[in-house]
Amino acid sequence: MIVLGLPVRRVIDDGGDGEGGGDVAPGVEVHLVEAGDPAREHEVGRALVAAVLAARFGLAGARIAAPPEGGKPRLEGRPRGPFFNIAHSGGAVVVAVAADRDVGVDIERIRPVSRDLEEAALGARERETVAAAAAAGDDAAFFRLWTAKEAFMKLEGAGLAIPPRALRVDLGRRLVLDVRTGVRRPFASARDGPLVIAWMAGPPASSAP
């Protein structure tokens, strides 16, 4: 697939099956484009959404409804799907789509992280995980944790209204837990060069409250 002259590549989970085995994000496809110029992220993102919806669901010309304040963009006139979510970082754009369930996705370009940011975003055990990974030469652990939290926030449609430290990420079991509500969500994750991507899916729309 080509979008605005840019190649699109499929993102595949690289970390196993998560708790209980099986697909941790059933029915979700994730596609990535490197726009290069961060100023093009919005343009490329909308074109990528349109191209993936057309290719996957035959929805050429589907319109995206303006989201409510603090809410998520949806397809106009299609409350039961398909669903999509989009994220970008440093000129890279990623889109997750699913036929029958809501999705959340995040992407981050690996870069140095300040101690203040780490302490604001992560709990004590998570910071220990990052320190141990860094000592072993792994520079992606912070972003594995952070993208999982962001994917959870975006799936829930709450953004940073959820305090990041209220979310606990277990990288081994591929789970995010909201300690305030007890809600747990499995997530998928991948590294693509200097990029880290995480995504997750909700229940089927027909069974969601």
C-alpha positions in Angstrom: 0.0 0.0 0.0 1.2 3.5 -0.9 -0.2 6.7 0.7 0.7 10.1 -0.6 3.7 8.5 -2.2 4.9 7.0 1.1 5.1 3.2 1.7 2.8 1.7 4.3 4.0 -1.3 6.4 2.0 -3.6 8.6 3.0 -3.7 12.3 3.1 -7.1 13.9 3.1 -7.9 17.7 6.6 -9.0 18.6 6.1 -10.0 22.2 4.1 -13.2 22.6 0.6 -14.1 23.5 0.0 -12.2 26.7 -1.9 -13.6 29.7 -4.0 -16.7 28.9 -2.5 -17.1 25.4 -4.2 -16.2 22.1 -4.4 -12.9 20.3 -4.2 -10.0 22.7 -5.8 -7.6 20.2 -8.2 -9.8 18.2 -9.1 -8.5 14.8 -6.9 -5.4 15.0 -4.7 -4.4 12.1 -2.0 -1.8 12.7 -0.3 0.2 9.8 2.7 2.5 9.9 3.9 5.3 7.6 7.0 7.5 8.1 5.9 10.9 6.9 9.4 12.3 7.6 8.3 15.9 8.3 6.3 16.2 11.5 4.3 19.0 9.9 2.8 16.4 7.6 1.6 14.1 10.3 -2.0 15.2 10.2 -2.3 15.1 6.4 -0.6 11.7 6.2 -2.7 10.4 9.1 -6.0 11.2 7.5 -4.8 9.7 4.2 -3.6 6.6 6.0 -7.0 6.1 7.8 -8.8 6.5 4.5 -6.6 4.1 2.6 -6.7 1.4 5.3 -10.5 1.6 5.7 -10.9 1.3 1.9 -8.5 -1.6 1.7 -9.8 -3.5 4.7 -13.5 -2.7 4.6 -14.2 -1.3 1.2 -15.2 2.0 2.7 -14.0 4.4 0.0 -14.8 8.0 0.9 -15.8 7.3 4.5 -16.2 10.5 6.5 -14.7 11.1 9.9 -17.1 12.8 12.3 -15.7 15.6 14.5 -15.1 14.2 17.9 -16.8 15.6 21.0 -14.6 17.6 23.3 -12.1 15.1 24.9 -13.6 12.3 22.8 -12.4 10.1 20.0 -12.9 10.5 16.3 -15.4 8.1 14.7 -16.7 7.3 11.3 -19.8 9.3 10.5 -23.0 7.3 10.7 -21.3 4.1 11.9 -21.5 3.8 15.7 -21.0 0.1 15.5 -17.8 0.2 13.5 -15.5 -0.1 11.8 -13.3 1.6 14.5 -10.0 3.3 14.2 -7.4 5.1 16.2 -4.4 7.1 15.1 -1.1 8.3 16.8 2.0 10.0 15.6 5.5 10.8 16.9 8.4 12.5 15.3 7.1 12.2 11.7 5.9 8.6 12.1 2.1 7.9 11.9 0.3 4.7 12.9 -3.3 3.7 12.5 -5.1 0.8 14.2 -8.4 -0.5 12.7 -10.9 -3.2 13.7 -14.3 -4.2 12.3 -16.3 -4.6 15.5 -14.5 -3.3 18.5 -12.9 -0.1 19.7 -9.1 0.3 19.6 -6.4 2.4 21.1 -2.9 2.8 19.7 0.2 4.8 20.5 3.6 5.3 19.0 6.8 6.9 20.3 10.2 7.6 18.8 12.9 6.4 21.2 14.8 9.4 22.7 16.4 10.4 26.0 13.9 10.7 28.9 14.3 13.0 31.9 14.1 11.7 35.4 11.2 14.1 36.1 9.2 12.6 33.2 10.0 9.1 34.2 8.9 9.7 37.8 5.7 11.4 36.6 4.8 8.6 34.2 5.9 5.4 36.0 5.5 3.8 39.3 8.4 2.6 41.4 8.4 -1.0 40.1 8.1 0.3 36.5 11.1 2.6 37.0 13.1 -0.5 38.3 12.1 -2.3 35.1 13.5 0.6 33.0 16.7 0.7 35.1 17.3 -3.0 34.7 16.6 -2.9 31.0 18.9 0.1 30.5 21.7 -1.8 32.4 21.2 -4.7 29.9 21.5 -2.3 26.9 17.7 -2.0 26.2 16.8 1.6 25.5 13.1 0.9 24.7 11.7 -0.2 28.1 10.3 3.2 29.1 8.6 3.5 25.7 7.2 0.0 25.9 5.6 1.0 29.2 4.5 4.5 28.1 2.9 3.4 24.8 0.9 0.7 26.6 -0.4 3.3 29.0 -1.3 5.7 26.2 -3.0 2.9 24.2 -5.2 2.2 27.3 -6.0 5.9 27.8 -6.9 6.2 24.1 -9.0 3.0 24.1 -11.0 4.4 27.1 -11.3 7.8 25.4 -10.0 9.5 28.5 -6.6 10.7 27.4 -4.5 12.2 30.3 -7.6 12.4 32.4 -6.3 9.1 33.7 -3.2 9.8 35.8 -0.4 7.8 34.1 0.8 6.4 37.5 -2.7 5.0 38.1 -1.9 2.5 35.3 0.4 -0.4 36.1 2.0 -2.2 33.1 3.2 -5.8 33.3 5.4 -6.2 30.2 5.8 -9.9 30.8 2.1 -10.7 31.0 1.2 -7.9 28.5 -1.4 -6.3 30.8 -2.3 -2.8 31.8 -4.2 -2.4 35.1 -6.1 0.7 36.1 -5.6 0.5 39.9 -8.5 2.9 40.5 -11.1 0.8 38.8 -9.6 -2.7 38.6 -10.0 -2.7 34.8 -7.3 -4.8 33.1 -6.6 -4.8 29.4 -4.1 -7.0 27.4 -2.0 -5.2 24.9 0.2 -5.9 21.9 3.6 -4.2 21.3 6.2 -3.9 18.6 9.5 -2.1 18.0 10.2 -0.9 14.5 13.8 0.5 14.4 13.7 3.7 16.7 9.9 3.4 17.0 7.8 1.6 19.7 4.2 0.9 19.1 1.5 -0.5 21.4 -2.2 -1.2 20.8 -5.2 -2.9 22.4 -8.8 -3.7 21.7 -12.0 -3.4 23.7 -14.9 -5.9 23.7 -17.0 -6.3 20.6 -19.3 -3.4 20.1 -22.3 -5.6 20.2 -21.4 -6.7 23.8 -20.1 -3.3 25.1 -22.3 -1.5 27.5 
